[in-house]
Amino acid sequence: MTICLRDLKLSLATEQIEVPCWTIEPEQHWVIFSTYSHCGSTLGRVLAGDLDLKANPKPVAGDHSANIGLNLQGLPDSIGWVSLHLQQALLEKEIANDDTDFMDKIDIGSTVEALVLECCDSAEQRDELLALTDIAHLRLRGFRQLSTGETRRVMLARALAIRPRLLILDEPYAGLDLAHQQQLSSLINQLSQTIQIIVMTSRQDEVPECITHVAMFNHSQNKQGVTVNTLGEGMSIEQWHAHPVMAQLNQLSQQRSDEVMGLIKRQRYQAQYPDPLVELKNGKVEYTDGLIFKDVNWRINNGQHWQVRGPNGCGKSTLLGLILGDHPQCYSNDITLFGKPRGSGETIWQVKQQIGIVSSALHLQYRVNCSALEVLLSGFFDSIGLYQKPSKKQIDLAKDWLAILHMSHCEKISFKQLDYGQQRLLLIGRALIKQPVLLILDEPYQGLDFINRKLVMNTLNMLAQENLSQLLYVSHHVDDALPAIKNYLDFVGNTEQGYEVEIVKFPTIC
């Protein structure tokens, strides 16, 4: 089948997207590489029918050629669609249907097997997909109980359940551990024999072998100062590998990282606490359906930065939740934080004053309808939304952050109107704006384009090098390793017996 999209012009909350002509021939498999925006995600939503073009976004004013029904030809009747946006929407639906408050037990919500089955023709097909995406062992687990990587595999199973002729994958590797990244690559290559594939990604290492063509958006500004993103002509995968754009993007991201660090250093401040900064003794988390981890002894001293590693579902986010105080079992564990034992009279807000957090859980919770500026300001008060009056100094600093993140044009725009990547970048700024003693980063790069992912990585590495914050860092991607982090906590074991940890600690030189 040949798919042809012509004369698409869409006006978003912060920018415009234009696609003069994009033709996908039979046997072609494409990557839309996200360099400096996530226009590819919006384009994917257009193709998948996941965007209401009659409401938002709207065709550019005065342009009648933007009628998508007339200019999109050749789409098959079955399209599989996987995206962070779709995943977030399903999680929000599950949370809205949570009946725990009206029951005598915890409502786990829709189970994995139920969510996959509702897209399938039969129980037999469901079981095949559970096995294919390696989630059969999670079939009775509630969707809200899953890790990000496990949730991602459920979304893939649902997309494949409709037996698509076209499969659109927006950041399909997000949250997957290394083993499942490799499995997904093999699966995509296998599926490409019978299904046409389109992948949106910001990572060079996430381009499957089956990909034949690559397209990128070109960025400019019109007379009104609005960013216009135009899909450029496609190139073969061989041409893309030889393209100089990656070296240019790396140089640009380093320049922007230096600007961010300059802003941070102008506001430099860090409270002093005795060692250990954090300590967990014989840490254990167990649910009614099994043990997550046990015997975790972990001590973090001043000046140490740590990366937490392990497979999907091992308890990395749970461990960070214990430290943050967001996990219900944090008070049944022996935890010392900033020199005080947990439960010795401190409030959760006193603890969070010294902690910055970026995670998928926070992103999901941040559903209030406040502006981009207010999101940054909420970092001073550790709130979701802004409920206190900020000082002029805080407002000025938040505006400086918007400028440094190249988001000044978003100042008054609602958080909900921004795309997933813009939202994530704001939440990173929210965590950094108060210069926390402890910076907890759980898969912080999800949804970021290439430039902003490199910007954040470079900034975090410089923060660690200069000890401006203590980093607790989770990322599954090998190329996300920060040179300044030399201490590792690795989860080992298996899901039946619970995970244990191994400490790989950089020796202190006196």
MITOR-727590 format. One record per residue (C-alpha): residue in one letter; residue number from 1; x, y, z. Coordinates in steps of 0.05 Angstrom, whole numbers, plus 5000, padded with zeros to 4 digits. Each point is the difference from the previous one (the first is absolute). Last residue first. Layout:
<koltis>
{"A", NUM, {X, Y, Z}}
...
</koltis>
This chain:
<koltis>
{"C", 510, {5829, 5208, 6022}}
{"I", 509, {4976, 4964, 4938}}
{"T", 508, {4930, 4971, 5008}}
{"P", 507, {4991, 4935, 4963}}
{"F", 506, {4945, 4999, 4947}}
{"K", 505, {4945, 4954, 5024}}
{"V", 504, {4968, 4942, 4963}}
{"I", 503, {4945, 4978, 5049}}
{"E", 502, {4962, 4936, 4985}}
{"V", 501, {4926, 4997, 5014}}
{"E", 500, {4949, 4947, 5015}}
{"Y", 499, {4937, 4986, 4961}}
{"G", 498, {4941, 4959, 5023}}
{"Q", 497, {4995, 4924, 5000}}
{"E", 496, {4951, 4992, 4943}}
{"T", 495, {5021, 5063, 4962}}
{"N", 494, {5072, 4981, 4992}}
{"G", 493, {5068, 5020, 5027}}
{"V", 492, {5041, 5063, 4988}}
{"F", 491, {4987, 5074, 5009}}
{"D", 490, {5062, 5042, 4989}}
{"L", 489, {5018, 5061, 5043}}
{"Y", 488, {5055, 5038, 4965}}
{"N", 487, {5053, 5052, 5019}}
{"K", 486, {5043, 5036, 4948}}
{"I", 485, {4954, 5055, 4976}}
{"A", 484, {5041, 5056, 4968}}
{"P", 483, {5004, 4964, 4933}}
{"L", 482, {4924, 4999, 4994}}
{"A", 481, {4972, 4937, 4968}}
{"D", 480, {4945, 5017, 4950}}
{"D", 479, {5035, 4962, 4944}}
{"V", 478, {4985, 4934, 5035}}
{"H", 477, {4925, 5015, 5002}}
{"H", 476, {4962, 4974, 5060}}
{"S", 475, {5001, 5064, 5041}}
{"V", 474, {4993, 5012, 5074}}
{"Y", 473, {5038, 5054, 5038}}
{"L", 472, {5009, 5020, 5072}}
{"L", 471, {5041, 5065, 4993}}
{"Q", 470, {5026, 5042, 5057}}
{"S", 469, {4996, 5074, 4981}}
{"L", 468, {5051, 5055, 4985}}
{"N", 467, {5056, 4949, 5006}}
{"E", 466, {5041, 5032, 4944}}
{"Q", 465, {5006, 4935, 4960}}
{"A", 464, {4929, 4980, 5018}}
{"L", 463, {4969, 5065, 4976}}
{"M", 462, {5044, 4995, 4937}}
{"N", 461, {4973, 4931, 4985}}
{"L", 460, {4929, 5022, 5012}}
{"T", 459, {5009, 5059, 4952}}
{"N", 458, {5030, 4957, 4945}}
{"M", 457, {4944, 4949, 5006}}
{"V", 456, {4946, 5055, 5000}}
{"L", 455, {5027, 5034, 4937}}
{"K", 454, {5011, 4933, 4966}}
{"R", 453, {4927, 4982, 5012}}
{"N", 452, {4979, 5070, 4980}}
{"I", 451, {5036, 4997, 4933}}
{"F", 450, {4978, 4928, 4983}}
{"D", 449, {4926, 5009, 5017}}
{"L", 448, {4975, 4985, 5070}}
{"G", 447, {4941, 4953, 5010}}
{"Q", 446, {5032, 4960, 5056}}
{"Y", 445, {5066, 5032, 5020}}
{"P", 444, {4992, 4998, 5076}}
{"E", 443, {4998, 4924, 5008}}
{"D", 442, {4995, 5007, 5076}}
{"L", 441, {5041, 5061, 5021}}
{"I", 440, {5004, 5015, 5074}}
{"L", 439, {5040, 5063, 5015}}
{"L", 438, {5022, 5008, 5072}}
{"V", 437, {5025, 5066, 5028}}
{"P", 436, {4950, 5037, 4957}}
{"Q", 435, {5018, 5059, 4956}}
{"K", 434, {4931, 5034, 5004}}
{"I", 433, {4992, 5004, 4924}}
{"L", 432, {5026, 4930, 4986}}
{"A", 431, {4938, 4958, 5013}}
{"R", 430, {4953, 5049, 4965}}
{"G", 429, {5049, 5005, 4941}}
{"I", 428, {4995, 4924, 4993}}
{"L", 427, {4924, 5006, 5004}}
{"L", 426, {5001, 5052, 4945}}
{"L", 425, {5041, 4954, 4955}}
{"R", 424, {4950, 4944, 5012}}
{"Q", 423, {4941, 5044, 4980}}
{"Q", 422, {5036, 5022, 4936}}
{"G", 421, {5012, 4926, 4983}}
{"Y", 420, {4928, 4980, 5012}}
{"D", 419, {4972, 5056, 4956}}
{"L", 418, {4974, 5063, 5032}}
{"Q", 417, {4926, 5015, 5005}}
{"K", 416, {4994, 4966, 5068}}
{"F", 415, {5053, 5046, 5031}}
{"S", 414, {4957, 5059, 4980}}
{"I", 413, {5034, 5056, 4961}}
{"K", 412, {5018, 5064, 5036}}
{"E", 411, {5076, 4993, 4998}}
{"C", 410, {5003, 4957, 4937}}
{"H", 409, {5035, 5052, 4957}}
{"S", 408, {5054, 5002, 5052}}
{"M", 407, {5015, 4927, 4986}}
{"H", 406, {5072, 5001, 4976}}
{"L", 405, {5022, 4962, 5062}}
{"I", 404, {5045, 5058, 5019}}
{"A", 403, {4942, 5048, 4989}}
{"L", 402, {4952, 4960, 5042}}
{"W", 401, {5053, 4995, 5054}}
{"D", 400, {5010, 5075, 5001}}
{"K", 399, {4924, 5008, 5006}}
{"A", 398, {5002, 4954, 5061}}
{"L", 397, {5056, 5042, 5030}}
{"D", 396, {4959, 5064, 4990}}
{"I", 395, {4939, 4968, 5032}}
{"Q", 394, {5042, 4976, 5060}}
{"K", 393, {5030, 5069, 5010}}
{"K", 392, {4931, 5032, 4995}}
{"S", 391, {4977, 4954, 5056}}
{"P", 390, {4952, 4942, 4987}}
{"K", 389, {4929, 5001, 5027}}
{"Q", 388, {4980, 4930, 5022}}
{"Y", 387, {4953, 4951, 4966}}
{"L", 386, {5039, 4982, 4937}}
{"G", 385, {4988, 4932, 4968}}
{"I", 384, {5028, 4934, 5025}}
{"S", 383, {5037, 5027, 5060}}
{"D", 382, {5072, 4996, 5023}}
{"F", 381, {4997, 5075, 5018}}
{"F", 380, {5060, 5027, 4961}}
{"G", 379, {4986, 4949, 4945}}
{"S", 378, {4930, 5029, 4992}}
{"L", 377, {5033, 5061, 4967}}
{"L", 376, {5022, 4957, 4941}}
{"V", 375, {4930, 4973, 4989}}
{"E", 374, {4972, 5071, 5009}}
{"L", 373, {5041, 5026, 4942}}
{"A", 372, {4974, 4943, 4955}}
{"S", 371, {4929, 5018, 5019}}
{"C", 370, {4953, 4961, 5045}}
{"N", 369, {4946, 4949, 4984}}
{"V", 368, {5015, 4946, 5051}}
{"R", 367, {5019, 4930, 4975}}
{"Y", 366, {5070, 4995, 5031}}
{"Q", 365, {4989, 4931, 5030}}
{"L", 364, {5020, 4964, 4937}}
{"H", 363, {5064, 5041, 4993}}
{"L", 362, {5015, 4986, 5073}}
{"A", 361, {4993, 4925, 4988}}
{"S", 360, {5042, 5004, 4936}}
{"S", 359, {5056, 5030, 5042}}
{"V", 358, {5039, 5064, 5015}}
{"I", 357, {5011, 5018, 5073}}
{"G", 356, {5036, 5055, 5037}}
{"I", 355, {5013, 4990, 5074}}
{"Q", 354, {5019, 5049, 5055}}
{"Q", 353, {4930, 5027, 5013}}
{"K", 352, {4973, 4930, 4990}}
{"V", 351, {5020, 4978, 5070}}
{"Q", 350, {4967, 5059, 5034}}
{"W", 349, {4938, 4988, 4957}}
{"I", 348, {4996, 4927, 5022}}
{"T", 347, {4999, 5024, 5072}}
{"E", 346, {5057, 4988, 5049}}
{"G", 345, {4983, 4970, 5068}}
{"S", 344, {5049, 4942, 5006}}
{"G", 343, {4963, 4958, 4948}}
{"R", 342, {5059, 4992, 4953}}
{"P", 341, {5064, 5004, 5040}}
{"K", 340, {5034, 5068, 4995}}
{"G", 339, {5069, 5018, 4972}}
{"F", 338, {4976, 5023, 4932}}
{"L", 337, {4960, 4936, 4991}}
{"T", 336, {5006, 4938, 5042}}
{"I", 335, {4957, 4940, 4982}}
{"D", 334, {4983, 4937, 5039}}
{"N", 333, {4939, 4974, 4963}}
{"S", 332, {4928, 4995, 5024}}
{"Y", 331, {4992, 5076, 4991}}
{"C", 330, {5017, 4998, 4925}}
{"Q", 329, {4949, 4944, 4989}}
{"P", 328, {4947, 5046, 4971}}
{"H", 327, {5048, 5027, 4947}}
{"D", 326, {5002, 5075, 4990}}
{"G", 325, {5053, 5013, 5053}}
{"L", 324, {5054, 5022, 4950}}
{"I", 323, {5047, 4946, 5025}}
{"L", 322, {4948, 4946, 4997}}
{"G", 321, {4977, 5025, 4932}}
{"L", 320, {5071, 4993, 4973}}
{"L", 319, {4999, 4926, 5020}}
{"T", 318, {4931, 4991, 4967}}
{"S", 317, {5026, 5032, 4936}}
{"K", 316, {5057, 4949, 4997}}
{"G", 315, {4956, 4942, 5022}}
{"C", 314, {5017, 4942, 4955}}
{"G", 313, {4942, 5012, 4952}}
{"N", 312, {5042, 5014, 4938}}
{"P", 311, {5071, 4976, 5008}}
{"G", 310, {5054, 5032, 5043}}
{"R", 309, {5042, 5062, 5011}}
{"V", 308, {5002, 5056, 5051}}
{"Q", 307, {5052, 5053, 4985}}
{"W", 306, {5032, 5036, 5058}}
{"H", 305, {5035, 5065, 5014}}
{"Q", 304, {5044, 5008, 5062}}
{"G", 303, {5023, 5068, 5025}}
{"N", 302, {4967, 4993, 5068}}
{"N", 301, {4990, 4928, 5021}}
{"I", 300, {4949, 4950, 4974}}
{"R", 299, {4991, 4936, 5038}}
{"W", 298, {4962, 4940, 4974}}
{"N", 297, {4982, 4934, 5033}}
{"V", 296, {4945, 4965, 4961}}
{"D", 295, {4983, 4933, 5032}}
{"K", 294, {4936, 4990, 4960}}
{"F", 293, {4966, 5015, 4933}}
{"I", 292, {4932, 4994, 4968}}
{"L", 291, {4970, 4943, 5040}}
{"G", 290, {4933, 4973, 4976}}
{"D", 289, {4926, 5004, 4987}}
{"T", 288, {4981, 5031, 5068}}
{"Y", 287, {5055, 5052, 4991}}
{"E", 286, {5071, 5001, 5027}}
{"V", 285, {5052, 5055, 5005}}
{"K", 284, {5064, 4990, 5040}}
{"G", 283, {5059, 5043, 5020}}
{"N", 282, {5049, 4967, 5047}}
{"K", 281, {5027, 5069, 5019}}
{"L", 280, {4989, 5061, 4956}}
{"E", 279, {5045, 5061, 5007}}
{"V", 278, {4998, 5068, 4968}}
{"L", 277, {5044, 5061, 5011}}
{"P", 276, {5044, 4958, 5044}}
{"D", 275, {5038, 5042, 5017}}
{"P", 274, {4985, 5068, 5029}}
{"Y", 273, {4957, 5052, 4963}}
{"Q", 272, {5019, 5066, 4967}}
{"A", 271, {4949, 5040, 4961}}
{"Q", 270, {5017, 5018, 4928}}
{"Y", 269, {4998, 5066, 4965}}
{"R", 268, {5020, 5024, 4931}}
{"Q", 267, {4952, 5049, 4968}}
{"R", 266, {5050, 5028, 4949}}
{"K", 265, {5028, 4929, 4994}}
{"I", 264, {4933, 4973, 4976}}
{"L", 263, {4993, 5053, 4946}}
{"G", 262, {5071, 4987, 4974}}
{"M", 261, {4986, 4926, 5002}}
{"V", 260, {4940, 5010, 4954}}
{"E", 259, {5041, 5041, 4951}}
{"D", 258, {5055, 4947, 4999}}
{"S", 257, {4947, 4949, 4984}}
{"R", 256, {4976, 5042, 4941}}
{"Q", 255, {5069, 5001, 4970}}
{"Q", 254, {5006, 4924, 5010}}
{"S", 253, {4933, 4989, 4966}}
{"L", 252, {5023, 5041, 4939}}
{"Q", 251, {5064, 4960, 4992}}
{"N", 250, {4963, 4934, 5004}}
{"L", 249, {4949, 5024, 4949}}
{"Q", 248, {5054, 5020, 4950}}
{"A", 247, {5035, 4932, 5007}}
{"M", 246, {4933, 4965, 4988}}
{"V", 245, {4982, 5043, 4940}}
{"P", 244, {5062, 4980, 4959}}
{"H", 243, {4961, 4946, 4961}}
{"A", 242, {5039, 4936, 4984}}
{"H", 241, {4953, 4955, 5040}}
{"W", 240, {4942, 5036, 4968}}
{"Q", 239, {5022, 4986, 4929}}
{"E", 238, {5005, 4926, 5015}}
{"I", 237, {4931, 4999, 5032}}
{"S", 236, {4972, 5030, 4936}}
{"M", 235, {4977, 5072, 5002}}
{"G", 234, {4933, 5033, 5009}}
{"E", 233, {4986, 5071, 4978}}
{"G", 232, {4988, 5047, 5057}}
{"L", 231, {4940, 5003, 5047}}
{"T", 230, {4990, 5073, 5016}}
{"N", 229, {4998, 5027, 5071}}
{"V", 228, {4980, 5073, 5004}}
{"T", 227, {5017, 5036, 5064}}
{"V", 226, {4956, 5062, 5009}}
{"G", 225, {5036, 5068, 4999}}
{"Q", 224, {4943, 5034, 4963}}
{"K", 223, {5042, 5007, 4937}}
{"N", 222, {5011, 4924, 5000}}
{"Q", 221, {5054, 4963, 5038}}
{"S", 220, {5040, 4940, 4976}}
{"H", 219, {5008, 4926, 5016}}
{"N", 218, {5013, 4942, 4952}}
{"F", 217, {4967, 4934, 5019}}
{"M", 216, {5036, 4934, 4989}}
{"A", 215, {4988, 4941, 4955}}
{"V", 214, {5034, 4931, 4997}}
{"H", 213, {4992, 4942, 4952}}
{"T", 212, {5014, 4925, 4996}}
{"I", 211, {4988, 4978, 5072}}
{"C", 210, {5004, 4924, 5008}}
{"E", 209, {5062, 5004, 5043}}
{"P", 208, {4963, 5037, 5055}}
{"V", 207, {5018, 5072, 5016}}
{"E", 206, {5002, 5006, 5075}}
{"D", 205, {5075, 5009, 5005}}
{"Q", 204, {4996, 5068, 4967}}
{"R", 203, {4953, 5025, 5053}}
{"S", 202, {4946, 5054, 4992}}
{"T", 201, {4946, 4952, 4975}}
{"M", 200, {4937, 4995, 4959}}
{"V", 199, {4993, 4932, 4965}}
{"I", 198, {4958, 4983, 4939}}
{"I", 197, {4993, 4927, 4980}}
{"Q", 196, {4962, 4966, 4943}}
{"I", 195, {4978, 4930, 5022}}
{"T", 194, {5015, 4931, 4969}}
{"Q", 193, {5076, 4993, 5001}}
{"S", 192, {5005, 5061, 5045}}
{"L", 191, {4972, 4959, 5057}}
{"Q", 190, {5065, 4961, 5007}}
{"N", 189, {5043, 5062, 5000}}
{"I", 188, {4954, 5031, 5052}}
{"L", 187, {5004, 4937, 5043}}
{"S", 186, {5076, 4998, 4998}}
{"S", 185, {5004, 5073, 5020}}
{"L", 184, {4949, 4988, 5055}}
{"Q", 183, {5040, 4941, 5028}}
{"Q", 182, {5063, 5043, 5002}}
{"Q", 181, {4964, 5056, 5037}}
{"H", 180, {4969, 4946, 5045}}
{"A", 179, {5069, 4976, 5022}}
{"L", 178, {5026, 5071, 5010}}
{"D", 177, {4942, 5023, 5044}}
{"L", 176, {4940, 5034, 4968}}
{"G", 175, {4978, 5068, 5026}}
{"A", 174, {4994, 5033, 4932}}
{"Y", 173, {5017, 4950, 4945}}
{"P", 172, {4938, 5014, 4958}}
{"E", 171, {5013, 5075, 4994}}
{"D", 170, {4939, 5008, 4954}}
{"L", 169, {4986, 4934, 4964}}
{"I", 168, {4953, 5001, 4941}}
{"L", 167, {4981, 4931, 4973}}
{"L", 166, {4965, 4996, 4932}}
{"R", 165, {4964, 4937, 4977}}
{"P", 164, {4976, 4990, 5071}}
{"R", 163, {4976, 4934, 5030}}
{"I", 162, {4954, 5034, 5050}}
{"A", 161, {5036, 4965, 5057}}
{"L", 160, {5067, 5030, 4979}}
{"A", 159, {4983, 5068, 5031}}
{"R", 158, {4975, 4968, 5064}}
{"A", 157, {5064, 4959, 5007}}
{"L", 156, {5042, 5063, 4989}}
{"M", 155, {4962, 5037, 5054}}
{"V", 154, {5012, 4942, 5048}}
{"R", 153, {5074, 5002, 4984}}
{"R", 152, {5003, 5074, 5018}}
{"T", 151, {4966, 4987, 5067}}
{"E", 150, {5054, 4950, 5017}}
{"G", 149, {5054, 5052, 4984}}
{"T", 148, {4966, 5053, 5042}}
{"S", 147, {4992, 4953, 5059}}
{"L", 146, {4933, 4967, 5011}}
{"Q", 145, {4953, 5008, 5059}}
{"R", 144, {4953, 5048, 4964}}
{"F", 143, {4986, 4946, 4948}}
{"G", 142, {4978, 4951, 5053}}
{"R", 141, {5038, 4934, 5001}}
{"L", 140, {4963, 4937, 4980}}
{"R", 139, {5036, 4992, 4933}}
{"L", 138, {5069, 5021, 5026}}
{"H", 137, {5034, 4933, 4988}}
{"A", 136, {4973, 5001, 4929}}
{"I", 135, {5033, 5068, 4988}}
{"D", 134, {5056, 4979, 4953}}
{"T", 133, {4975, 5038, 4938}}
{"L", 132, {4991, 4936, 4959}}
{"A", 131, {4975, 4960, 5060}}
{"L", 130, {4944, 5049, 5016}}
{"L", 129, {4986, 5006, 4926}}
{"E", 128, {4990, 4925, 4992}}
{"D", 127, {4956, 4998, 5062}}
{"R", 126, {4956, 5055, 4973}}
{"Q", 125, {4993, 4965, 4933}}
{"E", 124, {4976, 4937, 5035}}
{"A", 123, {4952, 5041, 5043}}
{"S", 122, {4967, 5023, 4936}}
{"D", 121, {4990, 5058, 4952}}
{"C", 120, {5045, 5047, 5039}}
{"C", 119, {4997, 5074, 5021}}
{"E", 118, {4961, 4987, 5064}}
{"L", 117, {5045, 4940, 5013}}
{"V", 116, {5062, 5043, 5008}}
{"L", 115, {4969, 5043, 5055}}
{"A", 114, {4969, 4940, 5034}}
{"E", 113, {5066, 4961, 5000}}
{"V", 112, {5038, 5058, 5030}}
{"T", 111, {4948, 5010, 5055}}
{"S", 110, {4953, 5058, 5004}}
{"G", 109, {4999, 5035, 5067}}
{"I", 108, {5041, 4977, 5060}}
{"D", 107, {4944, 5021, 5048}}
{"I", 106, {5031, 4994, 5069}}
{"K", 105, {4955, 4965, 5050}}
{"D", 104, {4938, 5015, 5041}}
{"M", 103, {4970, 5039, 4942}}
{"F", 102, {4972, 5070, 4989}}
{"D", 101, {5066, 5039, 5008}}
{"T", 100, {5035, 4949, 4956}}
{"D", 99, {4953, 5014, 4942}}
{"D", 98, {5053, 5023, 4950}}
{"N", 97, {4964, 5018, 4935}}
{"A", 96, {5034, 5068, 4993}}
{"I", 95, {5067, 4967, 5012}}
{"E", 94, {4988, 4950, 4944}}
{"K", 93, {4979, 5056, 4952}}
{"E", 92, {5063, 5039, 5018}}
{"L", 91, {5042, 4939, 4986}}
{"L", 90, {4967, 4990, 4932}}
{"A", 89, {5012, 5073, 4981}}
{"Q", 88, {5073, 4996, 5021}}
{"Q", 87, {5011, 4939, 4956}}
{"L", 86, {4967, 5034, 4941}}
{"H", 85, {5045, 5061, 5008}}
{"L", 84, {5062, 4957, 5011}}
{"S", 83, {4985, 4967, 4933}}
{"V", 82, {4981, 4935, 4966}}
{"W", 81, {4954, 4998, 4940}}
{"G", 80, {4979, 4941, 4957}}
{"I", 79, {4962, 5019, 4937}}
{"S", 78, {4946, 4957, 4968}}
{"D", 77, {4960, 5031, 4943}}
{"P", 76, {5062, 5014, 4959}}
{"L", 75, {5019, 5072, 4983}}
{"G", 74, {5007, 5011, 4925}}
{"Q", 73, {4983, 5074, 4997}}
{"L", 72, {5006, 5059, 5046}}
{"N", 71, {4986, 5066, 4965}}
{"L", 70, {4924, 5002, 4994}}
{"G", 69, {4983, 4976, 5070}}
{"I", 68, {5055, 5042, 5030}}
{"N", 67, {4969, 5065, 4976}}
{"A", 66, {5061, 5044, 5006}}
{"S", 65, {4991, 5029, 4930}}
{"H", 64, {4950, 5051, 5027}}
{"D", 63, {5054, 5044, 5028}}
{"G", 62, {4970, 5065, 5028}}
{"A", 61, {5021, 4985, 5071}}
{"V", 60, {5047, 4941, 5007}}
{"P", 59, {4960, 4936, 5010}}
{"K", 58, {4982, 4989, 5073}}
{"P", 57, {5034, 4959, 5054}}
{"N", 56, {4954, 4991, 5036}}
{"A", 55, {4926, 4996, 4984}}
{"K", 54, {4983, 4976, 4930}}
{"L", 53, {5067, 4966, 4993}}
{"D", 52, {4983, 4953, 5057}}
{"L", 51, {5065, 4961, 5007}}
{"D", 50, {5006, 4925, 5010}}
{"G", 49, {4983, 4983, 4928}}
{"A", 48, {5064, 4959, 4995}}
{"L", 47, {5028, 5042, 4943}}
{"V", 46, {4986, 5065, 5038}}
{"R", 45, {5026, 4972, 5065}}
{"G", 44, {5065, 4980, 4966}}
{"L", 43, {5007, 5071, 4972}}
{"T", 42, {4992, 5027, 5071}}
{"S", 41, {5054, 4952, 5025}}
{"G", 40, {5045, 5019, 4941}}
{"C", 39, {4992, 5073, 5020}}
{"H", 38, {5038, 4982, 5063}}
{"S", 37, {5049, 5057, 4997}}
{"Y", 36, {5073, 5014, 4989}}
{"T", 35, {5029, 4937, 4968}}
{"S", 34, {4944, 4949, 4999}}
{"F", 33, {5017, 4949, 4946}}
{"I", 32, {4939, 4976, 4961}}
{"V", 31, {5020, 4929, 4983}}
{"W", 30, {4971, 4965, 4940}}
{"H", 29, {4988, 4930, 4972}}
{"Q", 28, {4993, 4994, 4925}}
{"E", 27, {4975, 4934, 4969}}
{"P", 26, {4941, 5037, 4968}}
{"E", 25, {5013, 5075, 4989}}
{"I", 24, {4992, 5053, 5053}}
{"T", 23, {4989, 5068, 4969}}
{"W", 22, {5007, 5065, 5039}}
{"C", 21, {4982, 5066, 4968}}
{"P", 20, {4996, 5072, 5026}}
{"V", 19, {4996, 4978, 5074}}
{"E", 18, {4994, 5061, 5044}}
{"I", 17, {4997, 5004, 5076}}
{"Q", 16, {4989, 5065, 5036}}
{"E", 15, {5023, 5021, 5070}}
{"T", 14, {4980, 5013, 5072}}
{"A", 13, {4927, 4981, 5008}}
{"L", 12, {4999, 4963, 4934}}
{"S", 11, {4981, 5026, 4931}}
{"L", 10, {4999, 4945, 4948}}
{"K", 9, {5018, 5002, 4926}}
{"L", 8, {4996, 4936, 4960}}
{"D", 7, {5010, 5012, 4925}}
{"R", 6, {5008, 4928, 4981}}
{"L", 5, {5002, 4931, 5033}}
{"C", 4, {5008, 4939, 4956}}
{"I", 3, {4999, 4927, 5021}}
{"T", 2, {5016, 4947, 4947}}
{"M", 1, {4978, 4929, 5014}}
</koltis>
